[in-house]
């Protein structure tokens, strides 16, 4: 942490150290339960020569004495440069005076609060005995998912699937060194039939999860697809599942639900509950052992503010 003119600066390592999984998950639970001010996020797409378009996101939230703003760029082409896809800065301000309290590494906040939100959802939606996790993706989010889910469910075995087999193998090796029984997999069909929890953090434009491959009682966690034309699961997955989201309106804008909605296969009210409902006890979450649950995460500014408050107040 650095100081300057009364403002504190938290770099990635310090953000990570101040956001242990159990505390972060509980901070999100408390913030969803209480609610906060949160306008619509602003998204701008811009061209990048010879590559997919980049995206600029501005996300703002306020609660009590704090106000936070995240400025995030998402650059799909960075994968070819072996650079992070997401870069972000987070500005935490005093909501009464406008004073800037801190600048934080927003990419690290995003990389931690996103899996933590998935784990929060899984605490209501995944079967209590769930121990087998399938991770789809090989990036930073994917690497954090087993740790987040293990904070709420007894995750022992992890299978990793990625379009790049070498990256999947490398992530599995890393997870093994961190205490998981982790292996890479090429057989997505068998892996989906094996998994208690399927957690996807990919840039897929076309479905990679098929509903008829899921085992009864599975919990599906969808993180990666954030645009209306992107999706990680097929229509069969949506139709076979009880649907949940972090925030209803945002979830219906992402392709996983927007596409079947546009086809008339589901309605907005098909989303049974979001994290506001679940944390407030308005919906019990999973009702039956064989029920397939699906959680669509889009990531909202409330989650960033909860994480930033925890960073600022820790120690």
C-alpha positions in Angstrom: 0.0 0.0 0.0 1.2 3.5 -0.9 0.0 6.8 0.5 -0.1 10.2 -1.2 -2.1 13.3 -0.3 -4.3 11.4 2.1 -5.2 8.9 -0.6 -4.2 5.2 -0.3 -3.1 3.1 -3.2 -3.6 -0.7 -3.1 -1.7 -2.8 -5.7 -2.8 -6.2 -6.8 -0.9 -8.2 -4.1 -2.4 -6.1 -1.3 -5.9 -6.4 -2.7 -5.5 -10.1 -2.8 -4.2 -10.4 0.7 -7.1 -8.3 2.0 -9.8 -10.4 0.3 -9.7 -13.9 1.8 -12.5 -16.0 0.3 -14.7 -16.5 3.4 -14.6 -12.8 4.3 -15.2 -11.7 0.7 -18.2 -14.1 0.2 -19.8 -12.9 3.4 -19.2 -9.2 2.5 -21.0 -9.9 -0.8 -23.8 -11.7 1.1 -24.2 -8.7 3.4 -24.2 -6.1 0.5 -26.8 -8.0 -1.6 -28.9 -8.3 1.5 -28.7 -4.6 2.3 -28.6 -3.3 -1.3 -27.0 -0.2 -2.6 -27.4 2.6 -5.1 -26.3 1.4 -8.5 -27.0 3.0 -11.9 -26.8 1.1 -15.2 -23.2 0.3 -16.2 -21.9 2.0 -19.3 -20.3 -0.1 -22.0 -18.5 1.2 -25.0 -17.1 -1.1 -27.7 -14.2 0.2 -29.8 -12.3 -1.3 -32.7 -8.8 -2.8 -32.4 -7.1 -3.3 -35.8 -6.9 -7.0 -36.8 -8.5 -8.2 -33.6 -11.8 -8.5 -31.9 -13.3 -5.2 -30.6 -12.3 -4.1 -27.2 -14.8 -3.0 -24.5 -14.7 -0.2 -22.0 -16.9 -0.6 -18.9 -17.8 2.1 -16.3 -19.4 0.7 -13.2 -20.5 2.8 -10.2 -22.2 2.1 -6.9 -22.7 3.9 -3.5 -23.7 2.8 -0.1 -23.6 4.8 3.2 -20.4 6.8 3.3 -18.7 5.3 0.3 -18.9 5.6 -3.4 -17.0 3.5 -5.9 -16.2 3.7 -9.6 -14.5 1.0 -11.7 -13.0 1.7 -15.1 -12.4 -1.6 -16.9 -11.1 -2.6 -20.3 -11.7 -6.0 -21.7 -9.4 -6.9 -24.6 -10.0 -10.3 -26.2 -6.8 -10.0 -28.3 -4.6 -9.9 -25.3 -4.9 -13.7 -25.1 -2.6 -14.0 -28.1 -0.1 -11.7 -26.4 -0.2 -13.7 -23.2 -1.5 -10.7 -21.4 -4.5 -10.4 -19.1 -7.8 -9.9 -20.9 -9.1 -7.6 -18.2 -7.4 -4.4 -16.9 -9.1 -2.1 -14.5 -8.7 0.6 -11.8 -11.1 1.1 -8.9 -11.6 4.5 -7.3 -13.1 4.6 -3.8 -14.5 7.9 -2.6 -16.1 9.5 0.4 -19.8 9.8 -0.6 -20.3 12.9 1.6 -17.2 15.0 0.7 -16.2 13.6 -2.6 -12.7 13.0 -1.2 -10.8 10.2 -3.0 -10.0 7.6 -0.3 -8.2 5.0 -2.4 -7.2 3.8 -5.8 -7.1 0.0 -6.1 -6.1 -2.6 -8.7 -9.6 -3.1 -10.2 -8.5 -6.2 -12.2 -7.7 -8.0 -9.0 -10.9 -6.9 -7.4 -12.8 -8.3 -10.5 -10.8 -11.5 -10.5 -11.7 -12.2 -6.9 -15.3 -10.8 -6.5 -16.5 -12.6 -9.5 -15.7 -16.2 -8.3 -16.8 -15.1 -4.8 -20.3 -14.2 -6.2 -20.4 -17.6 -7.9 -19.5 -19.2 -4.6 -22.2 -17.2 -2.8 -24.7 -18.5 -5.4 -23.4 -22.0 -5.0 -24.0 -21.8 -1.2 -27.7 -21.7 -2.0 -27.8 -23.7 -5.3 -25.2 -26.5 -5.3 -25.9 -29.7 -3.4 -24.2 -29.5 0.0 -22.1 -32.6 -0.7 -20.8 -31.3 -4.1 -17.1 -32.3 -4.3 -16.4 -32.5 -8.1 -15.8 -29.3 -9.9 -15.4 -28.8 -13.7 -13.7 -25.6 -14.6 -14.1 -24.4 -18.2 -11.5 -21.9 -19.1 -7.8 -21.3 -18.2 -7.5 -17.6 -17.4 -7.2 -15.8 -14.0 -10.9 -16.2 -13.2 -10.8 -19.9 -13.9 -7.7 -20.3 -11.6 -9.6 -18.6 -8.7 -12.9 -20.6 -9.1 -11.8 -23.8 -7.3 -10.7 -21.7 -4.3 -13.9 -19.7 -4.1 -16.2 -22.8 -4.5 -14.1 -24.7 -1.9 -15.0 -22.0 0.6 -18.7 -23.1 0.5 -18.6 -26.7 -0.7 -16.3 -29.7 0.0 -14.5 -29.5 -3.4 -11.8 -32.2 -3.7 -11.5 -33.1 -7.4 -11.2 -30.5 -10.2 -11.2 -31.1 -13.9 -10.0 -28.4 -16.2 -11.1 -27.9 -19.8 -9.8 -25.3 -22.2 -9.5 -24.8 -25.9 -5.7 -24.8 -25.4 -4.7 -28.2 -24.0 -1.4 -26.9 -22.8 -3.0 -24.1 -20.8 -5.5 -26.5 -19.3 -2.7 -28.8 -18.2 -0.7 -25.9 -16.7 -3.7 -24.8 -14.7 -4.4 -28.3 -13.5 -0.7 -28.6 -12.3 -1.0 -25.3 -10.5 -4.2 -26.3 -8.8 -2.6 -29.6 -7.8 0.2 -27.8 -6.1 -2.4 -25.7 -4.3 -4.0 -28.8 -2.8 -6.6 -29.9 -5.2 -6.8 -33.3 -7.0 -6.8 -31.6 -10.4 -6.5 -33.0 -13.9 -6.9 -31.6 -17.5 -9.6 -33.1 -19.7 -10.3 -33.2 -23.4 -13.6 -35.1 -23.1 -16.1 -32.4 -22.4 -19.0 -34.8 -22.6 -17.7 -37.1 -19.9 -16.5 -34.2 -17.8 -20.0 -32.6 -17.8 -21.6 -36.0 -16.8 -19.0 -36.3 -14.0 -19.2 -32.8 -12.4 -21.3 -31.8 -9.4 -20.6 -28.1 -10.2 -19.7 -26.8 -13.7 -18.1 -23.3 -13.6 -17.5 -21.6 -17.0 -15.3 -18.6 -17.4 -14.6 -18.6 -21.2 -14.9 -16.2 -24.1 -17.1 -18.6 -26.0 -19.4 -17.2 -28.6 -21.0 -20.6 -29.3 -22.3 -23.1 -26.6 -19.8 -25.5 -25.0 -22.2 -26.9 -22.4 -25.0 -29.1 -23.6 -28.0 -29.7 -21.4 -28.3 -33.4 -22.2 -24.7 -34.0 -21.0 -25.4 -32.7 -17.4 -25.9 -35.1 -14.6 -29.1 -34.8 -12.4 -28.4 -32.5 -9.5 -25.7 -30.5 -11.2 -25.1 -26.8 -10.6 -24.1 -24.8 -13.6 -22.2 -21.5 -13.0 -21.9 -19.2 -16.1 -19.5 -16.3 -15.9 -17.8 -15.7 -19.3 -20.5 -14.7 -21.8 -21.3 -11.0 -21.2 -22.5 -9.8 -24.6 -26.0 -10.6 -26.2 -24.3 -12.7 -28.9 -22.1 -14.7 -26.6 -23.1 -17.9 -24.8 -21.5 -20.7 -22.9 -24.5 -23.1 -22.8 -27.1 -24.3 -25.3 -30.9 -23.9 -25.1 -31.2 -27.4 -23.7 -29.2 -26.4 -20.6 -31.5 -23.4 -20.0 -34.7 -25.5 -20.5 -33.5 -28.3 -18.3 -32.4 -25.9 -15.4 -34.0 -23.8 -12.7 -32.7 -20.4 -13.5 -31.0 -17.9 -11.2 -28.8 -14.8 -11.6 -26.8 -12.2 -9.8 -29.2 -9.5 -10.9 -32.2 -10.2 -13.0 -32.1 -7.3 -15.5 -28.4 -7.7 -16.2 -28.6 -11.5 -16.7 -31.3 -11.1 -19.4 -28.9 -8.9 -21.5 -26.2 -11.7 -21.8 -26.5 -14.3 -24.6 -26.9 -17.3 -22.3 -30.4 -16.1 -21.4 -31.0 -13.4 -24.0 -30.9 -15.8 -26.9 -33.5 -18.3 -25.6 -35.5 -15.3 -24.4 -35.5 -13.9 -27.9 -36.6 -17.3 -29.3 -39.6 -17.4 -26.9 -38.2 -20.4 -25.0 -38.1 -18.6 -21.7 -39.7 -15.4 -20.2 -38.1 -12.8 -17.9 -40.0 -14.4 -15.0 -38.3 -17.7 -15.8 -35.5 -16.4 -13.6 -36.7 -17.8 -10.2 -34.5 -15.5 -8.1 -31.3 -13.4 -8.0 -28.8 -12.9 -5.3 -30.9 -10.2 -3.7 -33.7 -12.7 -3.3 -31.5 -15.5 -2.1 -29.6 -13.5 0.5 -32.9 -12.0 1.9 -34.6 -15.4 2.1 -37.2 -14.6 -0.5 -36.4 -17.8 -2.3 -34.9 -21.0 -0.7 -32.6 -21.8 -3.6 -32.2 -25.5 -4.5 -35.4 -27.4 -3.7 -34.7 -31.0 -4.9 -31.5 -33.1 -5.0 -31.9 -34.0 -8.7 -32.7 -30.4 -9.7 -30.3 -28.8 -12.2 -29.6 -25.2 -11.2 -28.1 -22.6 -13.4 -26.6 -19.3 -12.1 -25.9 -16.6 -14.7 -23.3 -14.1 -13.5 -22.8 -10.8 -15.3 -20.9 -9.0 -12.5 -22.4 -5.8 -11.0 -21.0 -2.7 -9.3 -22.4 -3.8 -5.9 -19.9 -6.6 -5.9 -17.0 -4.2 -6.6 -18.0 -1.9 -3.8 -18.3 -4.7 -1.3 -14.9 -5.9 -2.2 -13.3 -2.4 -2.2 -14.8 -1.6 1.3 -13.3 -4.8 2.6 -9.9 -3.9 1.2 -10.0 -0.4 2.6 -11.2 -1.4 6.1 -9.0 -4.5 6.6 -6.2 -3.7 9.0 
